[in-house]
Amino acid sequence: MLSTDQTKGLLDILKTRFEKNRNWHEGLEWLNILNKLEANPQKLWALNEMEETGGEPDVVDFDEKTDTYLFFDCATESPKGRRSLCYDAEALASRKEYKPQDSAINLANNWGIEVLTETQYRYLQQFGKFDSKSSSWIKTPDDIRKLGGALFCDYRYGKVFTYHNGAESYYAARGFRACLSL
């Protein structure tokens, strides 16, 4: 759990970002989000991990039916503290040498967040141009993963591209973007 000072610092950052990007979440009130954050210390801890690794999380959607806010990593480029990771634990175990420190799926699971799906990644792009110099792993369908592959996306030439690579691969400019439901 976060200390009182860490909690205050993170909430200040999130509030400032929320106010700065008001057009991303018109009609939403910070006080409602704050109340949910304060009632969910585990979610607040996960947002802190997203923030500490360079994700710049912000609210991008709200589902009235379920009373759920969605936070996405909104850093312009794939979060720097989450790069050079292979896709999942199986891919990490398969590397014989030059293993990365961890995998995208493992980190996300440990923090209680989800790697963005392709649909979510494309949704994020309506708020700006993300990953124009980097790329991000996305949730890979089981049928592709069973064959050893994994998917990633980036934004080039005014378009979002979805690519494939071996799940065990990792690159200095590829990380992952995440979603947290609150």
Buried (B, 14 or more C-beta within 10 A) or exposed (E): EBEEEBBEBBBEBBBEBBEEBEEBBEEBEBEEBBEBBEEBEEBBBBBBBBBEBBBBBBBBBBEEEEEEBBBBBBBEBBBBBBBBBBBBEBBBEBEEEEBBEBBBBBBBBEBBBBBBBBEBBBBBBEBEEBBBEBBBBBBBEEEEBEEBBBBBBBBEEEEBEEEEBBBBBBBEBBBBBBBBBB
